[in-house]
């Protein structure tokens, strides 16, 4: 909600246009307008003179509209991609914190098992899993990879 309030008016306008362009109301409106235009220029509507006999004006209007609508859709898609990136980063941070907690629990369980003299199968695997990896280290490695790949 806070993010939505902070959006620029341009972003809100682009989203509103994209939402409308993707609706059945938009389709119905175009069927009516284009159908009426075509019917009028085929001479099917009495008392309405033919004003675009070659449909060149209609084609131009449709082309310009398509250019603008595709631009608005791209703007909305870019915004959605940014939000997805932010969510992915948040999910990564949560996963890294969970991994850190799981590592601490595993270490604690290993120590408890050692004090109680409990034999554990796969001790080498458990020791490897118990090695602490800090979230910062992983994030730094990922950032370095992004820089190297040019993202």
VMD Tcl script that builds the backbone (N, CA, C; Angstrom):
set m [mol new atoms 453]
animate dup $m
set s [atomselect $m all]
$s set {name element resname resid chain x y z} {
  {N N UNK 1 A 0.827 -1.192 0.000}
  {CA C UNK 1 A 0.000 0.000 0.000}
  {C C UNK 1 A 0.865 1.247 0.000}
  {N N UNK 2 A 1.921 1.194 0.822}
  {CA C UNK 2 A 2.824 2.339 0.890}
  {C C UNK 2 A 3.503 2.562 -0.452}
  {N N UNK 3 A 3.882 1.472 -1.085}
  {CA C UNK 3 A 4.525 1.560 -2.389}
  {C C UNK 3 A 3.569 2.139 -3.430}
  {N N UNK 4 A 2.311 1.707 -3.371}
  {CA C UNK 4 A 1.317 2.217 -4.315}
  {C C UNK 4 A 1.112 3.717 -4.153}
  {N N UNK 5 A 1.096 4.183 -2.903}
  {CA C UNK 5 A 0.921 5.623 -2.661}
  {C C UNK 5 A 2.109 6.418 -3.174}
  {N N UNK 6 A 3.283 5.820 -3.159}
  {CA C UNK 6 A 4.490 6.507 -3.585}
  {C C UNK 6 A 4.719 6.496 -5.086}
  {N N UNK 7 A 3.874 5.817 -5.823}
  {CA C UNK 7 A 4.030 5.742 -7.277}
  {C C UNK 7 A 3.769 7.097 -7.917}
  {N N UNK 8 A 4.468 7.360 -8.987}
  {CA C UNK 8 A 4.260 8.584 -9.737}
  {C C UNK 8 A 2.911 8.527 -10.457}
  {N N UNK 9 A 2.370 9.692 -10.737}
  {CA C UNK 9 A 1.098 9.767 -11.456}
  {C C UNK 9 A 1.208 9.094 -12.823}
  {N N UNK 10 A 2.382 9.204 -13.448}
  {CA C UNK 10 A 2.585 8.564 -14.752}
  {C C UNK 10 A 2.433 7.046 -14.656}
  {N N UNK 11 A 2.991 6.467 -13.600}
  {CA C UNK 11 A 2.881 5.019 -13.404}
  {C C UNK 11 A 1.430 4.603 -13.177}
  {N N UNK 12 A 0.731 5.387 -12.368}
  {CA C UNK 12 A -0.682 5.065 -12.106}
  {C C UNK 12 A -1.512 5.181 -13.386}
  {N N UNK 13 A -1.231 6.217 -14.194}
  {CA C UNK 13 A -1.950 6.393 -15.455}
  {C C UNK 13 A -1.671 5.225 -16.400}
  {N N UNK 14 A -0.390 4.854 -16.522}
  {CA C UNK 14 A -0.024 3.736 -17.404}
  {C C UNK 14 A -0.711 2.451 -16.958}
  {N N UNK 15 A -0.761 2.209 -15.643}
  {CA C UNK 15 A -1.416 1.004 -15.128}
  {C C UNK 15 A -2.915 1.048 -15.388}
  {N N UNK 16 A -3.532 2.204 -15.209}
  {CA C UNK 16 A -4.978 2.326 -15.445}
  {C C UNK 16 A -5.302 2.076 -16.913}
  {N N UNK 17 A -4.493 2.625 -17.817}
  {CA C UNK 17 A -4.730 2.424 -19.252}
  {C C UNK 17 A -4.525 0.958 -19.619}
  {N N UNK 18 A -3.468 0.353 -19.083}
  {CA C UNK 18 A -3.206 -1.058 -19.362}
  {C C UNK 18 A -4.341 -1.937 -18.845}
  {N N UNK 19 A -4.823 -1.628 -17.657}
  {CA C UNK 19 A -5.925 -2.397 -17.083}
  {C C UNK 19 A -7.172 -2.263 -17.949}
  {N N UNK 20 A -7.478 -1.037 -18.365}
  {CA C UNK 20 A -8.657 -0.826 -19.220}
  {C C UNK 20 A -8.485 -1.512 -20.566}
  {N N UNK 21 A -7.286 -1.420 -21.160}
  {CA C UNK 21 A -7.040 -2.024 -22.472}
  {C C UNK 21 A -7.148 -3.547 -22.423}
  {N N UNK 22 A -6.985 -4.124 -21.245}
  {CA C UNK 22 A -7.084 -5.571 -21.101}
  {C C UNK 22 A -8.453 -6.030 -20.633}
  {N N UNK 23 A -9.453 -5.185 -20.795}
  {CA C UNK 23 A -10.788 -5.535 -20.306}
  {C C UNK 23 A -11.756 -5.820 -21.453}
  {N N UNK 24 A -12.843 -6.499 -21.124}
  {CA C UNK 24 A -13.881 -6.758 -22.128}
  {C C UNK 24 A -14.605 -5.477 -22.505}
  {N N UNK 25 A -14.643 -4.508 -21.605}
  {CA C UNK 25 A -15.252 -3.217 -21.935}
  {C C UNK 25 A -14.503 -2.591 -23.104}
  {N N UNK 26 A -13.185 -2.671 -23.066}
  {CA C UNK 26 A -12.349 -2.138 -24.140}
  {C C UNK 26 A -12.656 -2.851 -25.457}
  {N N UNK 27 A -12.764 -4.167 -25.402}
  {CA C UNK 27 A -13.063 -4.949 -26.611}
  {C C UNK 27 A -14.433 -4.570 -27.159}
  {N N UNK 28 A -15.434 -4.514 -26.290}
  {CA C UNK 28 A -16.793 -4.166 -26.735}
  {C C UNK 28 A -16.845 -2.763 -27.326}
  {N N UNK 29 A -16.164 -1.827 -26.690}
  {CA C UNK 29 A -16.113 -0.454 -27.195}
  {C C UNK 29 A -15.503 -0.417 -28.592}
  {N N UNK 30 A -14.445 -1.168 -28.797}
  {CA C UNK 30 A -13.809 -1.197 -30.117}
  {C C UNK 30 A -14.690 -1.877 -31.166}
  {N N UNK 31 A -15.367 -2.931 -30.772}
  {CA C UNK 31 A -16.279 -3.589 -31.719}
  {C C UNK 31 A -17.356 -2.599 -32.164}
  {N N UNK 32 A -17.897 -1.856 -31.200}
  {CA C UNK 32 A -18.938 -0.872 -31.533}
  {C C UNK 32 A -18.397 0.257 -32.412}
  {N N UNK 33 A -17.309 0.873 -32.009}
  {CA C UNK 33 A -16.769 2.017 -32.751}
  {C C UNK 33 A -16.285 1.592 -34.130}
  {N N UNK 34 A -15.468 0.546 -34.180}
  {CA C UNK 34 A -14.952 0.108 -35.476}
  {C C UNK 34 A -16.074 -0.430 -36.358}
  {N N UNK 35 A -17.005 -1.149 -35.750}
  {CA C UNK 35 A -18.151 -1.660 -36.524}
  {C C UNK 35 A -18.982 -0.531 -37.108}
  {N N UNK 36 A -19.243 0.490 -36.313}
  {CA C UNK 36 A -20.000 1.646 -36.803}
  {C C UNK 36 A -19.222 2.366 -37.895}
  {N N UNK 37 A -17.938 2.537 -37.709}
  {CA C UNK 37 A -17.090 3.210 -38.704}
  {C C UNK 37 A -17.140 2.446 -40.036}
  {N N UNK 38 A -16.964 1.143 -39.954}
  {CA C UNK 38 A -16.969 0.307 -41.159}
  {C C UNK 38 A -18.338 0.338 -41.825}
  {N N UNK 39 A -19.383 0.184 -41.017}
  {CA C UNK 39 A -20.743 0.199 -41.574}
  {C C UNK 39 A -21.034 1.538 -42.254}
  {N N UNK 40 A -20.647 2.640 -41.624}
  {CA C UNK 40 A -20.888 3.967 -42.206}
  {C C UNK 40 A -20.142 4.125 -43.516}
  {N N UNK 41 A -18.914 3.639 -43.577}
  {CA C UNK 41 A -18.101 3.837 -44.768}
  {C C UNK 41 A -18.345 2.793 -45.854}
  {N N UNK 42 A -19.153 1.818 -45.550}
  {CA C UNK 42 A -19.623 0.892 -46.588}
  {C C UNK 42 A -20.981 1.338 -47.124}
  {N N UNK 43 A -21.488 2.441 -46.565}
  {CA C UNK 43 A -22.773 2.972 -47.000}
  {C C UNK 43 A -23.958 2.233 -46.423}
  {N N UNK 44 A -23.765 1.509 -45.334}
  {CA C UNK 44 A -24.833 0.715 -44.745}
  {C C UNK 44 A -25.698 1.508 -43.768}
  {N N UNK 45 A -25.249 2.721 -43.406}
  {CA C UNK 45 A -25.997 3.542 -42.455}
  {C C UNK 45 A -26.660 4.678 -43.235}
  {N N UNK 46 A -27.999 4.705 -43.259}
  {CA C UNK 46 A -28.682 5.750 -44.025}
  {C C UNK 46 A -28.433 7.139 -43.430}
  {N N UNK 47 A -28.376 8.116 -44.291}
  {CA C UNK 47 A -28.190 9.522 -43.936}
  {C C UNK 47 A -26.813 9.829 -43.331}
  {N N UNK 48 A -25.859 8.919 -43.447}
  {CA C UNK 48 A -24.491 9.189 -43.006}
  {C C UNK 48 A -23.592 9.082 -44.226}
  {N N UNK 49 A -22.951 10.204 -44.568}
  {CA C UNK 49 A -22.096 10.170 -45.759}
  {C C UNK 49 A -20.833 9.343 -45.513}
  {N N UNK 50 A -20.316 8.752 -46.576}
  {CA C UNK 50 A -19.066 7.998 -46.498}
  {C C UNK 50 A -17.940 9.010 -46.312}
  {N N UNK 51 A -17.188 8.872 -45.245}
  {CA C UNK 51 A -16.120 9.838 -44.947}
  {C C UNK 51 A -14.721 9.225 -44.985}
  {N N UNK 52 A -14.637 7.897 -45.081}
  {CA C UNK 52 A -13.341 7.201 -45.134}
  {C C UNK 52 A -13.485 5.977 -46.035}
  {N N UNK 53 A -13.658 6.204 -47.342}
  {CA C UNK 53 A -13.972 5.085 -48.239}
  {C C UNK 53 A -12.859 4.032 -48.322}
  {N N UNK 54 A -11.616 4.403 -48.116}
  {CA C UNK 54 A -10.517 3.438 -48.217}
  {C C UNK 54 A -10.113 2.896 -46.845}
  {N N UNK 55 A -10.746 3.377 -45.805}
  {CA C UNK 55 A -10.451 2.993 -44.419}
  {C C UNK 55 A -9.021 3.355 -44.001}
  {N N UNK 56 A -8.416 4.303 -44.696}
  {CA C UNK 56 A -7.050 4.732 -44.372}
  {C C UNK 56 A -7.010 5.426 -43.010}
  {N N UNK 57 A -8.011 6.246 -42.742}
  {CA C UNK 57 A -8.044 6.951 -41.451}
  {C C UNK 57 A -8.236 5.946 -40.316}
  {N N UNK 58 A -9.130 4.989 -40.520}
  {CA C UNK 58 A -9.351 3.957 -39.501}
  {C C UNK 58 A -8.069 3.167 -39.241}
  {N N UNK 59 A -7.366 2.813 -40.313}
  {CA C UNK 59 A -6.111 2.065 -40.160}
  {C C UNK 59 A -5.074 2.888 -39.402}
  {N N UNK 60 A -5.005 4.187 -39.713}
  {CA C UNK 60 A -4.048 5.045 -39.025}
  {C C UNK 60 A -4.391 5.158 -37.537}
  {N N UNK 61 A -5.664 5.363 -37.231}
  {CA C UNK 61 A -6.092 5.465 -35.830}
  {C C UNK 61 A -5.773 4.167 -35.081}
  {N N UNK 62 A -6.080 3.040 -35.699}
  {CA C UNK 62 A -5.809 1.751 -35.063}
  {C C UNK 62 A -4.310 1.541 -34.849}
  {N N UNK 63 A -3.495 1.955 -35.807}
  {CA C UNK 63 A -2.046 1.803 -35.681}
  {C C UNK 63 A -1.485 2.669 -34.561}
  {N N UNK 64 A -1.916 3.920 -34.513}
  {CA C UNK 64 A -1.434 4.819 -33.460}
  {C C UNK 64 A -1.879 4.311 -32.091}
  {N N UNK 65 A -3.132 3.857 -32.020}
  {CA C UNK 65 A -3.633 3.312 -30.758}
  {C C UNK 65 A -2.808 2.104 -30.334}
  {N N UNK 66 A -2.473 1.228 -31.266}
  {CA C UNK 66 A -1.680 0.033 -30.953}
  {C C UNK 66 A -0.293 0.416 -30.439}
  {N N UNK 67 A 0.293 1.438 -31.023}
  {CA C UNK 67 A 1.609 1.899 -30.562}
  {C C UNK 67 A 1.523 2.362 -29.113}
  {N N UNK 68 A 0.519 3.182 -28.813}
  {CA C UNK 68 A 0.398 3.698 -27.451}
  {C C UNK 68 A 0.058 2.598 -26.451}
  {N N UNK 69 A -0.856 1.726 -26.817}
  {CA C UNK 69 A -1.231 0.652 -25.890}
  {C C UNK 69 A -0.051 -0.261 -25.621}
  {N N UNK 70 A 0.713 -0.613 -26.652}
  {CA C UNK 70 A 1.872 -1.483 -26.426}
  {C C UNK 70 A 2.910 -0.793 -25.546}
  {N N UNK 71 A 3.049 0.529 -25.692}
  {CA C UNK 71 A 3.971 1.269 -24.833}
  {C C UNK 71 A 3.507 1.227 -23.379}
  {N N UNK 72 A 2.218 1.433 -23.156}
  {CA C UNK 72 A 1.688 1.381 -21.797}
  {C C UNK 72 A 1.832 -0.015 -21.195}
  {N N UNK 73 A 1.633 -1.033 -22.005}
  {CA C UNK 73 A 1.805 -2.410 -21.526}
  {C C UNK 73 A 3.266 -2.652 -21.140}
  {N N UNK 74 A 4.193 -2.166 -21.950}
  {CA C UNK 74 A 5.615 -2.324 -21.623}
  {C C UNK 74 A 5.983 -1.595 -20.333}
  {N N UNK 75 A 5.435 -0.402 -20.137}
  {CA C UNK 75 A 5.684 0.333 -18.899}
  {C C UNK 75 A 5.186 -0.487 -17.702}
  {N N UNK 76 A 3.985 -1.038 -17.823}
  {CA C UNK 76 A 3.429 -1.847 -16.737}
  {C C UNK 76 A 4.246 -3.112 -16.507}
  {N N UNK 77 A 4.709 -3.731 -17.577}
  {CA C UNK 77 A 5.526 -4.937 -17.437}
  {C C UNK 77 A 6.858 -4.623 -16.766}
  {N N UNK 78 A 7.455 -3.494 -17.105}
  {CA C UNK 78 A 8.710 -3.101 -16.449}
  {C C UNK 78 A 8.488 -2.909 -14.960}
  {N N UNK 79 A 7.398 -2.285 -14.602}
  {CA C UNK 79 A 7.081 -2.059 -13.187}
  {C C UNK 79 A 6.872 -3.402 -12.484}
  {N N UNK 80 A 6.156 -4.313 -13.144}
  {CA C UNK 80 A 5.927 -5.633 -12.560}
  {C C UNK 80 A 7.252 -6.388 -12.389}
  {N N UNK 81 A 8.153 -6.248 -13.356}
  {CA C UNK 81 A 9.458 -6.913 -13.264}
  {C C UNK 81 A 10.249 -6.360 -12.081}
  {N N UNK 82 A 10.187 -5.049 -11.868}
  {CA C UNK 82 A 10.872 -4.453 -10.717}
  {C C UNK 82 A 10.313 -4.997 -9.409}
  {N N UNK 83 A 8.985 -5.101 -9.330}
  {CA C UNK 83 A 8.362 -5.630 -8.118}
  {C C UNK 83 A 8.750 -7.094 -7.913}
  {N N UNK 84 A 8.800 -7.864 -9.000}
  {CA C UNK 84 A 9.213 -9.267 -8.895}
  {C C UNK 84 A 10.652 -9.388 -8.401}
  {N N UNK 85 A 11.530 -8.502 -8.888}
  {CA C UNK 85 A 12.918 -8.514 -8.422}
  {C C UNK 85 A 12.988 -8.221 -6.929}
  {N N UNK 86 A 12.198 -7.242 -6.484}
  {CA C UNK 86 A 12.184 -6.902 -5.062}
  {C C UNK 86 A 11.683 -8.082 -4.229}
  {N N UNK 87 A 10.628 -8.750 -4.703}
  {CA C UNK 87 A 10.113 -9.920 -3.989}
  {C C UNK 87 A 11.141 -11.048 -3.957}
  {N N UNK 88 A 11.828 -11.243 -5.068}
  {CA C UNK 88 A 12.860 -12.286 -5.127}
  {C C UNK 88 A 13.979 -11.996 -4.139}
  {N N UNK 89 A 14.390 -10.734 -4.071}
  {CA C UNK 89 A 15.432 -10.364 -3.108}
  {C C UNK 89 A 14.964 -10.626 -1.687}
  {N N UNK 90 A 13.730 -10.272 -1.397}
  {CA C UNK 90 A 13.188 -10.499 -0.057}
  {C C UNK 90 A 13.120 -11.996 0.248}
  {N N UNK 91 A 12.661 -12.789 -0.715}
  {CA C UNK 91 A 12.600 -14.242 -0.523}
  {C C UNK 91 A 13.996 -14.834 -0.304}
  {N N UNK 92 A 14.982 -14.310 -1.031}
  {CA C UNK 92 A 16.351 -14.783 -0.847}
  {C C UNK 92 A 16.838 -14.466 0.563}
  {N N UNK 93 A 16.584 -13.260 1.027}
  {CA C UNK 93 A 17.024 -12.887 2.368}
  {C C UNK 93 A 16.348 -13.751 3.433}
  {N N UNK 94 A 15.061 -14.006 3.262}
  {CA C UNK 94 A 14.344 -14.866 4.206}
  {C C UNK 94 A 14.918 -16.282 4.173}
  {N N UNK 95 A 15.185 -16.795 2.983}
  {CA C UNK 95 A 15.759 -18.140 2.855}
  {C C UNK 95 A 17.141 -18.218 3.491}
  {N N UNK 96 A 17.938 -17.178 3.295}
  {CA C UNK 96 A 19.273 -17.170 3.884}
  {C C UNK 96 A 19.214 -17.128 5.407}
  {N N UNK 97 A 18.280 -16.359 5.940}
  {CA C UNK 97 A 18.115 -16.326 7.394}
  {C C UNK 97 A 17.655 -17.683 7.917}
  {N N UNK 98 A 16.733 -18.321 7.194}
  {CA C UNK 98 A 16.272 -19.657 7.592}
  {C C UNK 98 A 17.428 -20.656 7.533}
  {N N UNK 99 A 18.269 -20.530 6.513}
  {CA C UNK 99 A 19.436 -21.408 6.388}
  {C C UNK 99 A 20.385 -21.198 7.553}
  {N N UNK 100 A 20.581 -19.941 7.933}
  {CA C UNK 100 A 21.464 -19.637 9.061}
  {C C UNK 100 A 20.904 -20.231 10.357}
  {N N UNK 101 A 19.612 -20.121 10.555}
  {CA C UNK 101 A 18.984 -20.688 11.747}
  {C C UNK 101 A 19.080 -22.210 11.744}
  {N N UNK 102 A 18.851 -22.814 10.579}
  {CA C UNK 102 A 18.932 -24.278 10.485}
  {C C UNK 102 A 20.354 -24.753 10.781}
  {N N UNK 103 A 21.341 -24.008 10.312}
  {CA C UNK 103 A 22.740 -24.358 10.581}
  {C C UNK 103 A 23.029 -24.292 12.073}
  {N N UNK 104 A 22.525 -23.260 12.728}
  {CA C UNK 104 A 22.725 -23.130 14.172}
  {C C UNK 104 A 22.047 -24.269 14.925}
  {N N UNK 105 A 20.849 -24.641 14.492}
  {CA C UNK 105 A 20.150 -25.764 15.131}
  {C C UNK 105 A 20.902 -27.076 14.930}
  {N N UNK 106 A 21.401 -27.274 13.728}
  {CA C UNK 106 A 22.154 -28.497 13.443}
  {C C UNK 106 A 23.422 -28.570 14.289}
  {N N UNK 107 A 24.096 -27.449 14.431}
  {CA C UNK 107 A 25.295 -27.393 15.275}
  {C C UNK 107 A 24.943 -27.725 16.719}
  {N N UNK 108 A 23.865 -27.143 17.200}
  {CA C UNK 108 A 23.424 -27.396 18.566}
  {C C UNK 108 A 23.075 -28.876 18.762}
  {N N UNK 109 A 22.368 -29.457 17.809}
  {CA C UNK 109 A 22.004 -30.882 17.896}
  {C C UNK 109 A 23.239 -31.777 17.863}
  {N N UNK 110 A 24.228 -31.392 17.047}
  {CA C UNK 110 A 25.478 -32.167 17.012}
  {C C UNK 110 A 26.156 -32.147 18.369}
  {N N UNK 111 A 26.187 -30.976 18.985}
  {CA C UNK 111 A 26.820 -30.861 20.301}
  {C C UNK 111 A 26.054 -31.662 21.351}
  {N N UNK 112 A 24.729 -31.605 21.307}
  {CA C UNK 112 A 23.913 -32.381 22.256}
  {C C UNK 112 A 24.143 -33.873 22.056}
  {N N UNK 113 A 24.131 -34.298 20.788}
  {CA C UNK 113 A 24.359 -35.717 20.495}
  {C C UNK 113 A 25.745 -36.141 20.965}
  {N N UNK 114 A 26.745 -35.272 20.800}
  {CA C UNK 114 A 28.106 -35.575 21.241}
  {C C UNK 114 A 28.189 -35.710 22.747}
  {N N UNK 115 A 27.540 -34.835 23.477}
  {CA C UNK 115 A 27.575 -34.905 24.949}
  {C C UNK 115 A 26.832 -36.118 25.482}
  {N N UNK 116 A 25.782 -36.521 24.768}
  {CA C UNK 116 A 25.008 -37.681 25.210}
  {C C UNK 116 A 25.617 -38.992 24.706}
  {N N UNK 117 A 26.619 -38.885 23.856}
  {CA C UNK 117 A 27.271 -40.082 23.336}
  {C C UNK 117 A 26.446 -40.808 22.296}
  {N N UNK 118 A 25.587 -40.094 21.608}
  {CA C UNK 118 A 24.732 -40.701 20.580}
  {C C UNK 118 A 25.505 -40.745 19.263}
  {N N UNK 119 A 25.569 -41.947 18.684}
  {CA C UNK 119 A 26.213 -42.112 17.381}
  {C C UNK 119 A 25.248 -41.646 16.293}
  {N N UNK 120 A 25.750 -40.892 15.357}
  {CA C UNK 120 A 24.927 -40.352 14.277}
  {C C UNK 120 A 25.492 -40.821 12.943}
  {N N UNK 121 A 24.630 -41.423 12.118}
  {CA C UNK 121 A 25.053 -41.814 10.769}
  {C C UNK 121 A 25.263 -40.554 9.933}
  {N N UNK 122 A 26.196 -40.611 9.026}
  {CA C UNK 122 A 26.429 -39.479 8.130}
  {C C UNK 122 A 27.078 -38.298 8.825}
  {N N UNK 123 A 27.951 -38.571 9.767}
  {CA C UNK 123 A 28.599 -37.508 10.552}
  {C C UNK 123 A 29.309 -36.504 9.649}
  {N N UNK 124 A 29.948 -37.005 8.598}
  {CA C UNK 124 A 30.678 -36.107 7.688}
  {C C UNK 124 A 29.717 -35.154 6.972}
  {N N UNK 125 A 28.568 -35.673 6.549}
  {CA C UNK 125 A 27.564 -34.821 5.896}
  {C C UNK 125 A 27.044 -33.769 6.870}
  {N N UNK 126 A 26.800 -34.181 8.090}
  {CA C UNK 126 A 26.283 -33.258 9.106}
  {C C UNK 126 A 27.317 -32.177 9.408}
  {N N UNK 127 A 28.585 -32.571 9.484}
  {CA C UNK 127 A 29.655 -31.603 9.738}
  {C C UNK 127 A 29.710 -30.576 8.594}
  {N N UNK 128 A 29.571 -31.049 7.373}
  {CA C UNK 128 A 29.582 -30.145 6.207}
  {C C UNK 128 A 28.387 -29.195 6.258}
  {N N UNK 129 A 27.217 -29.717 6.592}
  {CA C UNK 129 A 26.021 -28.882 6.675}
  {C C UNK 129 A 26.092 -27.896 7.835}
  {N N UNK 130 A 26.885 -28.218 8.839}
  {CA C UNK 130 A 26.988 -27.360 10.023}
  {C C UNK 130 A 27.910 -26.163 9.816}
  {N N UNK 131 A 28.651 -26.153 8.715}
  {CA C UNK 131 A 29.540 -25.027 8.460}
  {C C UNK 131 A 28.689 -23.774 8.274}
  {N N UNK 132 A 29.061 -22.741 8.991}
  {CA C UNK 132 A 28.259 -21.520 8.947}
  {C C UNK 132 A 28.566 -20.724 7.688}
  {N N UNK 133 A 27.518 -20.341 7.031}
  {CA C UNK 133 A 27.607 -19.469 5.866}
  {C C UNK 133 A 26.755 -18.256 6.190}
  {N N UNK 134 A 27.364 -17.097 6.138}
  {CA C UNK 134 A 26.613 -15.901 6.491}
  {C C UNK 134 A 25.814 -15.405 5.296}
  {N N UNK 135 A 24.617 -14.884 5.538}
  {CA C UNK 135 A 23.813 -14.335 4.439}
  {C C UNK 135 A 24.552 -13.246 3.677}
  {N N UNK 136 A 25.336 -12.446 4.391}
  {CA C UNK 136 A 26.073 -11.366 3.739}
  {C C UNK 136 A 27.049 -11.912 2.706}
  {N N UNK 137 A 27.702 -13.034 3.062}
  {CA C UNK 137 A 28.665 -13.648 2.149}
  {C C UNK 137 A 27.969 -14.098 0.860}
  {N N UNK 138 A 26.814 -14.738 1.009}
  {CA C UNK 138 A 26.061 -15.204 -0.168}
  {C C UNK 138 A 25.605 -14.014 -1.002}
  {N N UNK 139 A 25.060 -12.988 -0.348}
  {CA C UNK 139 A 24.587 -11.807 -1.075}
  {C C UNK 139 A 25.737 -11.117 -1.805}
  {N N UNK 140 A 26.902 -11.051 -1.164}
  {CA C UNK 140 A 28.060 -10.438 -1.823}
  {C C UNK 140 A 28.484 -11.239 -3.049}
  {N N UNK 141 A 28.461 -12.562 -2.931}
  {CA C UNK 141 A 28.810 -13.406 -4.085}
  {C C UNK 141 A 27.822 -13.198 -5.232}
  {N N UNK 142 A 26.535 -13.143 -4.893}
  {CA C UNK 142 A 25.522 -12.921 -5.933}
  {C C UNK 142 A 25.696 -11.556 -6.589}
  {N N UNK 143 A 25.992 -10.549 -5.791}
  {CA C UNK 143 A 26.201 -9.201 -6.317}
  {C C UNK 143 A 27.420 -9.168 -7.241}
  {N N UNK 144 A 28.491 -9.859 -6.847}
  {CA C UNK 144 A 29.684 -9.941 -7.688}
  {C C UNK 144 A 29.372 -10.608 -9.022}
  {N N UNK 145 A 28.557 -11.655 -8.999}
  {CA C UNK 145 A 28.173 -12.342 -10.234}
  {C C UNK 145 A 27.352 -11.429 -11.127}
  {N N UNK 146 A 26.457 -10.638 -10.523}
  {CA C UNK 146 A 25.668 -9.689 -11.312}
  {C C UNK 146 A 26.571 -8.672 -11.988}
  {N N UNK 147 A 27.549 -8.168 -11.262}
  {CA C UNK 147 A 28.454 -7.168 -11.797}
  {C C UNK 147 A 29.255 -7.764 -12.951}
  {N N UNK 148 A 29.753 -8.996 -12.759}
  {CA C UNK 148 A 30.539 -9.642 -13.798}
  {C C UNK 148 A 29.720 -9.954 -15.053}
  {N N UNK 149 A 28.441 -10.289 -14.864}
  {CA C UNK 149 A 27.596 -10.616 -16.019}
  {C C UNK 149 A 27.010 -9.373 -16.673}
  {N N UNK 150 A 27.217 -8.203 -16.039}
  {CA C UNK 150 A 26.772 -6.949 -16.644}
  {C C UNK 150 A 25.335 -6.591 -16.388}
  {N N UNK 151 A 24.707 -7.172 -15.383}
  {CA C UNK 151 A 23.296 -6.867 -15.100}
  {C C UNK 151 A 23.157 -5.542 -14.391}
}
mol reanalyze $m
mol bondsrecalc $m
mol representation Tube
mol addrep $m
